[in-house]
């Protein structure tokens, strides 16, 4: 079995396991107590805080441990907004932030505040100038992840931090995906991360707040973790998180070079081996272990199940893998193909043989899924042209509307149109993406009695 979903949760690092087991016997007492057992637990907690702060690049008294990365994000957003409530209640964030940031923004809006989503380029990166223009006099906080969790694109954090500093706006950086690979560039005001992303135990998050940042923790007051993370600290897990962070950072340079070479192989070989594939994300400014691609005419959920049957665990941002039936907000913001989306994120220790076997298995799996869905063959002959036509795909989920479009585009003369009727939200993204990949013209949307009418003009 090959586990290729480290971006969701990395396997427990051996150092984390060792530290966790060792601290179970020493870190069970209340670290706030003055007796021997409490002092011993307190020493373990202090040492873990110092090690984590060194990796983050902040002072130990600026860092607290939370129950998760999501809790760290929510605490950071609510605390910073409350601390700067006299400035205003406006939040700026990129359109590809983690859902924890999007949920915090929605909660702010529901409570009478407002937020601005900064669009991203097709690579998934924000334009710093665009981000800077979104900052207003009443902006209390800005949020920008260090690297994207779905496509691996690194964000221009340093440049955005400069713009935020000039505007007097604190910048919160979600470093969950990147902290194990290296420190985030300076200039940030708040930073969050999650231990299970780098091989630490689940249930440990980090929240760093620079001295001088106005911050007012929300909720009932608590004596733990400077009042920013209430509840009894899970000292064994915290110790394991800090120990594993130090260990992965020591290995990061060599492992990053090795995994980047494997990912480069995937990026190059998948489009060669599998027809009609779009590799997404920035080809250079990206995390070393992650690659994402989308396959035309493929049901993402079925593809993941078939890869699992072939002993490969991968993830997806496709709408077909979500009970919400809506496309990934990241892929949507990038304007790339969402159907048949596969995210491969390699954990430390992945071998070249595993990647080679994945590349051997993938073409057959994709072909089988496409055949099952009735997708057009790559070299299928086109029928005799006929007048412009309408394809009714109402009530059918992705990728069926695109498959039906591909089947009939050759039946209309060059210059004529095909209108696809669809009510699946993914069609709004995938039909234009198909047009770009197949060099056809996407005319746009038209009103329809049910769903939406998507008009495509044949160019070739």
C-alpha positions in Angstrom: 0.0 0.0 0.0 1.4 3.4 -0.9 0.1 6.4 1.1 0.2 9.5 -1.0 -1.9 11.9 1.1 0.6 13.5 3.4 -1.0 17.0 2.8 -4.0 15.7 4.7 -2.1 14.1 7.5 1.5 12.8 7.5 2.4 9.5 9.0 3.7 9.7 12.6 7.4 10.5 12.5 9.5 8.0 14.4 10.8 10.8 16.7 7.3 11.8 17.5 6.5 8.2 18.5 9.6 8.0 20.7 8.9 11.4 22.4 5.2 10.6 22.9 5.9 7.3 24.6 8.8 8.7 26.8 6.7 11.7 28.0 3.7 9.6 28.9 5.4 8.7 32.1 6.7 12.2 32.9 4.2 14.6 31.5 0.9 13.5 33.0 0.8 16.0 35.9 -0.5 19.6 36.0 2.3 21.8 34.8 0.9 24.7 36.8 1.5 23.0 40.1 4.6 23.5 42.2 5.2 20.0 43.5 7.7 17.7 41.9 5.5 16.0 39.3 4.0 19.4 38.3 7.5 20.9 37.9 8.6 18.0 35.8 5.6 18.4 33.5 6.2 22.1 33.4 9.8 21.6 32.3 8.7 19.4 29.5 6.1 22.0 28.3 8.6 24.8 28.5 11.2 22.8 26.5 8.6 21.9 23.8 7.6 25.6 23.6 11.2 26.7 23.1 11.8 24.1 20.4 8.6 25.0 18.5 9.4 28.7 18.8 12.8 28.2 17.4 11.4 26.4 14.4 8.7 29.1 13.9 11.1 32.0 14.4 9.5 33.7 17.3 10.0 34.1 21.1 8.7 31.3 23.3 6.4 33.6 25.1 4.8 34.5 21.7 3.7 30.9 21.1 0.9 28.8 22.6 -0.3 25.3 21.9 -3.9 24.7 20.8 -6.1 21.6 20.3 -5.8 21.8 16.5 -4.7 23.9 13.6 -8.3 24.9 13.0 -8.7 26.0 16.6 -5.5 28.0 16.2 -6.8 29.8 13.1 -10.2 30.6 14.7 -8.5 31.9 17.8 -6.1 34.0 15.8 -8.8 35.5 13.6 -11.2 36.2 16.5 -8.5 37.5 18.8 -6.9 39.8 16.2 -10.3 41.2 15.1 -11.4 41.8 18.6 -8.1 43.4 19.6 -8.4 45.9 16.6 -12.2 46.4 16.8 -11.6 50.2 17.0 -9.9 50.2 13.6 -12.8 48.3 12.0 -14.3 44.9 11.2 -13.0 44.3 7.8 -10.9 41.2 6.9 -8.8 40.6 3.8 -8.0 37.0 2.7 -7.0 35.2 -0.5 -9.6 33.2 -2.4 -7.7 29.9 -1.8 -7.4 30.0 2.0 -8.1 26.9 4.0 -11.7 26.4 4.9 -11.0 27.3 8.5 -10.2 30.8 7.4 -13.2 31.0 5.1 -15.5 29.8 7.9 -14.0 32.5 10.2 -14.7 35.1 7.5 -18.3 33.9 7.2 -18.8 34.1 10.9 -17.5 37.7 10.9 -19.9 38.7 8.1 -22.8 37.0 9.9 -21.9 39.2 12.9 -22.0 42.4 11.0 -18.4 42.6 9.7 -17.2 42.3 6.2 -14.4 40.6 4.2 -12.7 40.9 0.8 -11.5 37.8 -1.1 -8.4 38.6 -3.2 -8.5 36.6 -6.5 -5.6 34.4 -7.5 -3.8 33.8 -10.8 -4.3 30.5 -12.7 -1.3 29.1 -10.8 -3.0 29.7 -7.5 -0.9 32.6 -6.3 -2.1 36.0 -5.4 -0.8 39.2 -7.0 0.7 41.2 -4.1 -0.5 44.4 -5.7 -4.0 43.1 -5.8 -3.7 42.1 -2.2 -2.4 45.5 -1.2 -5.3 47.3 -3.0 -7.8 45.2 -1.0 -6.5 46.7 2.3 -8.7 49.5 3.6 -8.6 52.0 6.4 -11.0 49.8 8.4 -9.1 46.5 7.7 -8.4 44.9 11.0 -6.6 41.8 9.8 -5.2 40.2 6.6 -4.8 36.4 6.0 -2.5 34.6 3.6 -1.5 31.0 3.7 2.2 30.3 3.1 1.5 27.5 0.6 -1.8 26.0 -0.7 -3.0 22.8 0.7 -4.6 21.5 -2.6 -2.1 22.5 -5.3 1.1 23.3 -3.4 1.6 26.8 -4.7 3.7 29.0 -2.5 2.4 32.5 -1.8 4.4 35.7 -1.9 4.2 36.1 1.9 7.2 38.4 2.3 6.0 40.9 -0.2 2.4 40.9 1.1 3.8 41.3 4.7 5.6 44.4 3.5 2.4 45.9 2.1 0.5 45.0 5.3 3.1 46.6 7.5 3.0 49.8 5.4 -0.8 49.8 5.8 -0.6 49.1 9.5 -2.5 45.8 9.2 -1.4 42.6 10.9 -0.9 39.6 8.7 -2.0 36.1 9.8 -0.1 33.3 8.0 -1.5 29.8 7.9 1.7 27.8 7.7 0.1 24.3 8.2 1.5 22.9 4.9 4.9 24.6 4.9 6.2 24.8 8.4 7.8 21.3 8.3 9.8 22.4 5.3 11.2 25.6 6.7 10.5 28.9 8.5 8.0 31.3 7.0 9.6 34.6 5.8 9.6 37.3 8.4 7.1 40.1 8.6 4.1 38.2 9.6 2.2 39.2 12.8 0.4 36.0 13.6 1.1 32.4 12.5 -0.8 29.1 12.8 0.2 25.5 12.1 -0.9 21.9 12.8 1.4 19.1 14.0 -0.2 16.2 12.1 0.8 17.9 8.8 4.5 17.4 9.6 4.4 14.0 11.2 3.5 15.0 14.8 0.4 13.7 16.6 -3.1 14.9 15.8 -4.7 17.3 18.2 -1.8 19.8 18.6 -1.9 23.2 16.9 0.4 26.2 17.1 -0.5 29.9 17.5 2.2 32.5 17.5 1.3 36.2 18.1 4.1 38.7 17.8 4.6 41.1 20.7 3.0 44.4 19.9 0.0 42.9 18.0 -3.2 43.9 19.5 -4.9 40.7 20.5 -7.9 40.0 22.7 -8.7 36.3 23.3 -12.4 35.5 22.9 -14.5 33.3 25.2 -14.3 32.8 29.0 -11.0 33.7 30.5 -8.6 30.8 31.3 -5.3 30.6 33.0 -3.7 28.2 30.5 -1.5 29.2 27.6 -1.6 32.9 28.3 -5.4 32.8 28.1 -5.3 32.0 24.4 -5.9 28.3 24.4 -8.1 27.2 27.3 -8.0 23.7 28.8 -5.4 21.3 30.3 -2.4 20.9 28.0 -1.8 17.5 26.4 1.8 17.5 27.3 2.9 14.2 25.8 1.4 15.1 22.4 2.9 18.6 22.6 6.3 17.2 23.4 6.0 14.8 20.5 4.9 17.6 18.2 7.8 19.8 19.0 10.3 16.9 18.8 9.1 15.8 15.4 9.1 19.4 14.1 12.7 19.7 15.0 13.5 16.4 13.4 11.7 17.0 10.1 13.3 20.4 9.8 16.7 18.8 10.3 15.9 16.4 7.4 14.0 19.0 5.3 16.7 20.1 2.9 17.7 16.6 1.8 14.2 15.2 1.8 12.8 18.1 -0.1 15.4 17.7 -2.9 14.6 14.0 -3.2 10.8 14.3 -3.1 10.9 17.3 -5.6 12.6 15.0 -8.1 9.9 12.4 -7.7 7.2 15.0 -8.0 8.9 16.4 -11.1 8.7 13.0 -12.6 4.9 12.8 -11.9 4.4 16.3 -13.4 6.2 15.3 -16.6 4.9 11.8 -17.0 1.2 12.0 -16.2 0.4 14.3 -19.2 2.5 12.1 -21.4 0.9 8.8 -20.3 -2.7 10.0 -19.8 -4.5 12.0 -22.6 -6.5 15.1 -21.7 -4.9 15.9 -18.3 -4.2 19.4 -16.8 -1.4 19.6 -14.2 -2.3 22.6 -11.9 -0.4 24.8 -9.5 2.8 26.8 -10.0 5.4 24.6 -11.7 8.3 26.2 -9.8 7.1 28.1 -6.7 5.5 25.1 -4.9 5.9 22.7 -2.1 8.4 19.9 -2.8 6.2 16.9 -2.1 2.8 17.8 -3.7 1.4 17.7 -7.3 -2.2 18.0 -8.4 -3.7 17.2 -11.8 -7.2 16.9 -13.3 -8.4 14.4 -15.8 -11.1 15.2 -18.4 -14.1 12.9 -18.6 -13.4 11.3 -15.2 -15.6 10.9 -12.1 -13.2 12.0 -9.3 -14.8 9.8 -6.6 -14.7 6.7 -8.8 -11.1 7.4 -9.8 -10.0 7.6 -6.1 -11.8 4.4 -5.3 -10.1 2.6 -8.2 -6.7 3.9 -7.1 -7.4 2.7 -3.6 -8.2 -0.7 -5.0 -4.8 -0.6 -6.7 -3.2 0.2 -3.2 -2.7 4.0 -3.7 -4.2 6.4 -1.2 -4.6 9.9 -2.8 -6.9 12.8 -2.3 -9.0 15.1 -4.5 -10.5 18.6 -4.8 -13.1 17.4 -7.2 -16.7 18.2 -6.5 -17.5 14.5 -7.1 -15.8 13.6 -3.9 -17.8 15.9 -1.8 -21.3 15.5 -0.3 -21.9 19.2 -1.0 -21.8 18.6 -4.8 -19.8 21.9 -5.2 -16.3 22.2 -6.7 -13.3 22.8 -4.7 -13.1 26.5 -3.9 -9.4 26.4 -4.6 -9.7 25.0 -8.1 -12.7 27.3 -8.7 -10.7 30.4 -7.8 -7.9 29.3 -10.1 -10.2 28.7 -13.0 -8.8 25.3 -13.8 -10.5 22.0 -14.5 -12.2 20.5 -11.5 -13.4 17.1 -12.7 -11.2 14.0 -12.1 -8.9 15.9 -9.8 -6.1 14.0 -8.0 -3.8 15.4 -5.4 -0.6 13.4 -4.8 1.3 14.4 -1.7 4.3 12.2 -0.9 5.3 11.6 2.7 8.9 11.4 3.8 10.5 8.1 2.8 8.5 7.6 -0.4 10.6 5.6 -2.9 11.1 6.0 -6.6 9.7 2.5 -7.1 6.4 3.5 -5.5 6.1 6.5 -7.9 7.0 4.3 -10.8 4.3 1.8 -10.0 1.8 4.7 -9.6 2.7 5.9 -13.1 2.2 2.4 -14.4 -1.2 1.9 -12.8 -2.7 5.4 -13.4 -3.2 5.3 -17.2 -5.2 2.0 -17.0 -7.3 3.2 -14.1 -8.2 6.5 -15.9 -9.0 4.7 -19.2 -11.2 2.2 -17.3 -13.2 4.9 -15.6 -13.6 6.9 -18.8 -14.8 3.8 -20.6 -17.3 3.1 -17.8 -18.7 6.7 -18.1 -18.9 6.5 -21.9 -16.3 9.2 -22.6 -15.2 9.8 -26.2 -12.2 7.9 -27.4 -9.1 10.0 -28.1 -9.1 9.2 -31.8 -12.8 8.6 -32.4 -13.9 9.7 -35.9 -16.3 12.6 -36.1 -19.8 12.1 -37.6 -20.9 14.3 -40.5 -21.5 17.9 -39.4 -25.0 19.1 -38.7 -26.6 22.2 -37.5 -26.0 23.8 -34.1 -27.5 21.6 -31.4 -28.5 21.5 -27.7 -27.3 18.9 -25.2 -29.6 18.2 -22.2 -27.5 17.3 -19.2 -29.9 18.5 -16.6 -29.8 16.4 -13.4 -26.5 14.8 -14.4 -23.3 15.3 -12.3 -19.8 16.0 -13.5 -18.1 14.9 -15.6 -21.2 13.8 -17.7 -22.0 17.3 -19.1 -18.5 17.7 -20.4 -18.5 14.1 -21.8 -21.7 14.8 -23.7 -20.3 18.1 -25.1 -17.1 16.3 -26.3 -19.2 13.6 -28.0 -21.2 16.0 -30.1 -18.8 19.0 -30.8 -17.7 17.3 -34.0 -21.3 17.0 -35.2 -21.7 20.8 -35.8 -19.8 22.8 -38.5 -16.9 24.9 -37.6 -18.3 28.2 -36.4 -21.5 26.7 -35.2 -22.4 26.2 -31.5 -23.3 23.5 -29.0 -25.5 24.6 -26.1 -25.2 22.4 -22.9 -28.0 22.6 -20.4 -26.7 21.7 -17.0 -27.6 22.3 -13.3 -24.3 20.9 -11.8 -22.3 23.7 -10.4 -19.1 22.1 -11.6 -20.2 22.7 -15.2 -19.6 26.4 -14.8 -15.9 25.7 -14.3 -15.3 22.6 -16.3 -16.9 23.6 -19.6 -14.7 26.7 -20.0 -11.7 24.6 -18.9 -12.5 22.0 -21.5 -12.8 24.7 -24.2 -9.3 26.0 -23.3 -7.8 22.5 -23.4 -9.5 21.6 -26.7 -9.0 25.0 -28.4 -12.8 25.7 -28.7 -14.5 29.0 -27.9 -16.5 29.3 -24.8 -19.2 31.9 -25.7 -20.7 32.1 -22.2 -23.9 31.5 -20.3 -27.5 32.1 -21.3 -30.7 32.0 -19.3 -32.6 28.7 -19.2 -35.9 27.5 -17.8 -33.9 25.0 -15.7 -30.3 25.2 -14.8 -27.9 27.1 -17.0 -27.2 27.1 -20.8 -23.5 27.0 -21.6 -22.7 27.9 -25.2 -19.6 26.6 -27.0 -18.5 27.5 -30.5 -16.6 25.0 -32.5 -13.3 26.4 -33.8 -11.4 23.3 -35.0 
